Amino acid sequence: MITREHFDSFSWIDIDIDEVRDAEKIAMDYGIDPEVAAYALDKNELAHVEYNRKTGQLLLIYNVLKLIKEDNSFQTVPITFIAQDNRLISMSTKETDYIVRRLQALAQDNHDMSLYDFLFSSLVEISTPYFSVIEKLTHERQVINQQLRAKTTKQGLLALSDIETGNVFLASACRQNAVSIERIKNQSLYFHLNEEEKEQLDDALVEAKQLVEMTEMTSEILAQLTATYNNILNNDLNDTMTMLTIVSLLMTIPSVVTGFFGINVPLPTVFTESKYGWILVILLSVFLWMVMSKMLTYMMGQSFLMSFKQFFKMAFKGRRKS
């Protein structure tokens, strides 16, 4: 489907490339370089800017946010703008249709806008949905962080990983958008813009840079949280191994004591001939067990009783999760 809007000084044409997939036909009908048309049809094309001084044609590929999550994370899709003398061509998809509707609303209220004023205003409109999504991710991160503080679970860590992955896509897209706008300012085209158009371009750049700062800050926070919970899990693993070592050492004491009765060595008669010898063996094992526990407590700097309780508490949690 092709949408047309007429301004006082130019016309805007939007082409739905989900329906029109013939690059050669698009190039022929609208006087576009076939290579540029091929760029527009590539859904994996990165955001960038190309300006032809001879023809005065500007190609701008910009990253648009997808409103529906894919693989539990927000991603982006490119939209293409081609600015000619008195015509602006955009190539969109069904995933960017909501942006086209926003631009149509902008066009209906501002027919006196110039081509580049409308183009740079469109970039601001494209940046706006990013803010709400980043705020949503921030809220989700805070909720998951509170849950992980209360109880570190696999599901919580996976949810945190999904947020981190989605933020990587957003950060990369926002960075590419900001670089693309800065490159426009480095083109000779910039010196032919009027003050209002330059101001609108600066506004678009400010919005893009703000998004870059927000996504980078979110990335740093997520990296810090991930490192913190990794350290917590490693410490829990170390505590578990420490407790298992303590238990295994203490369990060897009864087997060592009773082992003497199974080998051919002389033993005190109080153990071999008395009917209370088995009680004495138990008491001796308990005494040696307590001595060993005190030694381990001193060497490891922690209470064995508390470690023992913590061990069984963690074991019970693990069984309940499974």
C-alpha angles and dihedrals in degrees: 000000000000121000121198131196124179122212127185094262105021145010129241121215123187118196121198101219091192086073100029107053100156107107093185093053092049091049092049097044096048103029094248127151107258089229090055090049089052089053090054093052092052108095091193095056114128123233113270145137132239124181125189110206093194097055097024090230118151122202116196123177111190132184116245122195119245110228094207120068121241119201089356093301139089116251138179139237128200126250120196127220122190115188116199131170099290102352136075117200122193125187114205141167135217088267091059096040091106089061091050089054090051090050091049090055089049091050095050092057097041112043090149094065120116121239096258093040088057092044094052091043087054090057090055090050090051092051095051098077090053092069095057091047093050090049089050091051090048091053091047090050092052092050093048091046091055090049092050091049089056095042128355107223136170092241091054093050091049090050089051089050091053090054091048092050093048091049090054090059092047094046092050093047094047092048091052091049092051092048090050092054092047090053090055088059089054094054124093086242089074092067091057094055120102122235095264092052092048090050091051090049090051090051090053090049092049091052092048093049091047089055090050091053092047094049093045091050090049090050091052092049092048091048090051092049092048091050091048095052091044088055090048092052091047091050091049089051091050091049091050092050090047092053092046089051091051092048093048092050093049093046090059092064098073091044091051093048095046091042091073089067091060097055130070101258129121113259131191112274090233086073100038105037105028117091087222093054093107090057090052090050090053092047091049091050091049091049093050089044091055092046091050092047090052090050092049091046090053095045096045096039096230139096111263092208092056091045091050091052091046091050094055091042091056091044090052091049091050092051091048092051092050 
